[in-house]
Amino acid sequence: MTKNPKTFSLLSIGQRGVGKTVFLAGSYAELNADKPHDFWFDCQDTEVQTNMEKILSHVARTNLYPPATIKITSFNFSLKRDNLFGKKTLCDFRWWDIPGESCDIRNPDFQEMILASHGCCVFINAHSLLHDAEYNKSLDEVFHQVVAIASLVSQHRIKYAFAIILTKCDLLEQSTVTQLKIEQSLQPLISRLDAVKANYQKFYSAIPIVSMEGVAALRARGAAEPLLWLLAELNKHHHFLAQQNLANGLSQSLFIGQVLSPQIRRYILVLSLVSVSLLGIFSSLLFAFGFFNLSPEQLPLKEQSQSQIHKSGIAH
């Protein structure tokens, strides 16, 4: 058992119905299945265990995905693995399951979660991205929030990571053309993240419900890769340095040696995010007029594989 493992807080951003809860339940179910895995999640208390079991039992009982989240819920886990000396705790992490309408910079609770976070999962409905023009328009606010956080992180040299998770990929035709269309639709976000040299990775998530012998379950294959990658990056960056969330990083960068009150930190955060978001709106207009569109030949086709995750900091 690792003494005093680091604890990371993971922010989740995504609209209602994008699949944040399904992603968490699928990741948990995949790593905690009967078959052996290199890693697994342990619930840190009985309430978390009960909540996870309720989600999975709902799927088994109804053959339906769980209903949309109606309130902010905190899930606390330990990431563990087996080694020659027994079970080892690699880190603890807190996942906030947030209703889509609460992911708003004007929401004080959401502001506090941003400040307390070490990394972020950004959820985008891949099916709607390709087939729903109104959904694409509504993504502008999500993109602005993510880029604003990434810009703050870059300006103040804070160690932070983003997992961009494209959900409901099982509803799409699996082809190179489909992937190219997704990549093209994401360019307004990806180009701006690249401009501030953000640490991010894209993942394609498919967690269908399947029935075996009359019992329904989430068929999660590779669903946990985004969380494993994100925790690997955070473990790697914070291995030799003091653990630092966004709030601490801002405090140290702006007011060395001073402790900022929660009100001052929140004011700085809101002011910074709003100002960056305004720049993001201007950039979106440029994309709309085609100034920064990339040709298909310039778009990446391959993403990080499971073997690469095992080679990163989390495996040691």
N, C-alpha and C positions, 0 to 999 in steps of 0.2 A: 504494500500500500504506500502510495506516494504521500510524504508528509506535506501538509498544507498545500494541496494542489491549487493552481490558479483558478479563479472564477471569472468567466466571461459572460457578458450580457449581450444578447443578440437581438437586434431590432428587426422587425419584419414590416415591410411596406408593400401594400397591394390593395386593390379595390375589393369590395364585397363580392364573394363568390369566385375569386380567382383560384382558390384551392390551398390557402395557407394551412388550415387545420388538417386537410387531407394529406398534405405534404408531411407535416409533423407526424401524424399517425402512421403513414406509410413508412417513413424512415424508422420509426420506433419498431414497427411490426417486422420490417425486414431484418434489422440487426438483432432482434430478440426472438427470432424464430428458433425452432428446435434444432435446425441444422447449425453446425458450428460456424462462427464468424470471427474474423480477427478482432473486430471491435463490437461493442454493444453499449446501449444506454441503460443505466440504472436510475430509477426514479428515486429522488432524495427523500420523499415523504409519502405517506399513505394517500394523501389527497391527490397528489399527482398521479400515483398509480391508479387510483379509482377513476380519475378523469380519463386517462388513457384507455382503461378497460371499457368505460362507457362508450367512448367513440368507436372502438373496435366491435363491441357487442351490438351497437346500433347498426353497423354495416352487416353483421352476420344475421341479425334479426329481420331487417327490412330490405336487404339487397339494394340499399340506397346509400349515397354519401351522407355524411353528417350535415345537419343544417348549418347555415351561416352563423359565425360567432356573433353573439349579441353584447358581450362585455369583454373588457380586457382581462385576460387570464394569464397567469404566470406559471410556466412549467419549469421545474428545476431538476436537472439531470446530472449524472456523473458519466463521463465517457471512460470506458474501461477496456482493457485488453488482457489476454493471457500472455505470460512470458515464462521463462525458465524458472522464475522464482514465485510463480503464482499469479494471482490477479493484480493488475496494476491500474490505479486511477491516473489517467493522463491529464484530466482537467475536469472542472465542474463548469456547467453553463446554465444560464437562465434564458429561456425562450419566452418572449411575450407574444401571445396570440392576440392580435389586435383586430377589432372590427374595421372593415374598410373605411367607413365614414369617420373613424377616429384618427386615421392617418392624415392629419391636417396640422400644419405648422401653427395654426391659431389655437389648437387644443393644448392647454397647459400640461395635461398628462402625457401627451405625445412629445412635447418639448422635453419633459424630464426624462423620458425613455431615450430620446436622441442623445442627451447629455451623458446619460449613464452607460451608453452602448460602447462596445469595442469593435463591433462588426455588424453587417447588415445583410439580410436576405431580401432581395427585390423580386417580387412575383409579378409575372406578366402572362396573361392568358394567350397562349400561342394560337389557338383556334380563332379567337376573336380578333387577334392582331392581323390575321390574314383575311378575315371575312366580315368584319364589322367596322365600317367607317366611323361610326359614332364612338366606338370603343377607342379607336386610334386617337381621336380628338381628345378624349378624356384622359389619355395617358400623358398628355403634356404636363399636367400638374405633378404626376408621379415622377416623371423625368426631371422636372425642375427641382423637386425635393432631393432626389438622389444626387444630382449634380451639385446642388448647393452644399450638401454634406461633404461630398468629395472635394469640393473647392476649399472648404474650411480645413479639412484634413491636410490637403496639400500645402496651403498657406502656412500652417502652423506645424508642419512636419510631424503629424501624429500618425502612429502605426494603426492602420484601420484596413478592413477588407470588405469587399462586396461580392456576394454570390448572386448572380442574376439568373433566376430560375424561370424557365418557360414551361408553364403548366399545360396540362390537357393535350400533350403531344400525341397521345393515343388516338385522338379524334382526327388526326391529320394523316394524309398519305405520306408514307416514309420515302422520300426521294431527295435527290440533290437539289432539284428545282424548288421543292418546298423549303429546304434549309436556306437556299439563296434568298428566297422571298422574305423569310424571317430575318435574316441578317440585314437585308436592305431596309426593312421596316424599323430595325433597331438602330440604324446609323445616327439619328439625331441624339440618341443617348450615348452610344459607344464612342462617337467622335469627340464628344465633350468630356467623357471620362478619360479618353486617351490624352486630351489636351492638358488635363491637370495631373497626368501620370498616376491615375488611381490604380490601386491594386484590386483587380476584379477578375472573375471567371464566369463564363456562361455555362449553363447546364440545361439539358432538355429532359423534362420530367414527364413520365407516363405512369400513372397509378390506376389502372382499371380495376373494376370489381369483377371477380370471377367466382363461379359457384362450383364446388366440388362435393359430390354426394349430398347435394341439397343445402350445403352450408356456404354462404357468401363470405368473401374476404377480400381485402385489398391485395392485389398482386403487385408487390413493389419489388422491382429489380433495378438496383442502382439508385434507388430513391434517396438514399442517405449520403450519396457522394457530395452534394453541395455542403451539407453540414460537416462532413469529415474534412473536406478541403478547407472550409472556413476556419474550423478549429485548429487544423494543422498550421495555417498561416498565422493565426493569433499566437499559438504556442511557439512557433518559430521566432516571431518578432519580439515576443515578451520573455524569451528564454533567459536572456542575459540582462534585460532591462527591467526596471520597475513597471509593474502592470499599470497601464494608463488608459483610462477611458477618455471620451471626447471632452468632458467637462474639465478633467484634470489637465489634459493637454492644452486646452484654451487658457486655463489659469496660469500654467507655467510659462506659456508663450507670451501672454499679454501682460501679466503682472507677476513677474518673478519675485518669489518670496512672500507674496501676499495671498491670503485666503479670500476668495470671492464668495459672497453670499449667494444662495440659490436664486434670489431675485435678479442680482446683477448678471449672473451667468446666463439666466434665461433671456434677459434683455439683449445681451451680446449675441446670443445664438439667434434669436428672432431677427434682430437687425441684420446680421450677416446673411442669414438664409434668404430673407426677403430681397436684399440687394442683389445677391447672386441669382435669385430666381428671375428678377427683372432682366438681367443679362441673358438668362436662359430663354426668356420669351423672345428677345431680339434675335438670338441664334436660331430659334425655331422658325422665325420669319425668313431668315436666310435660307434655311433648308427648304422651306415651302417654295421658294423661288428658284431652287435648284443650284444654289451656289456651291454646296458642299456634298452633292450626291456622288457616291462612288459607283464605279462600274462593277459588274459581277466578277470580273477578273481580279479585283482588288480585295474581295471579301474572303475571310478565313473560312475554311471548311471543317477543320478538325478542332476538337476541344480536348481538354485534359482527361486522360483515361484513369481507371482505377489504379493501374500499376504506378502511375505518376504520383497519385495521392499517397501510396505506401512508401514512396521514396522521400516524401516531404517530412517536415519536422514532427508530425504527429506519431510517426512510426517508431520513434526512438525514446 
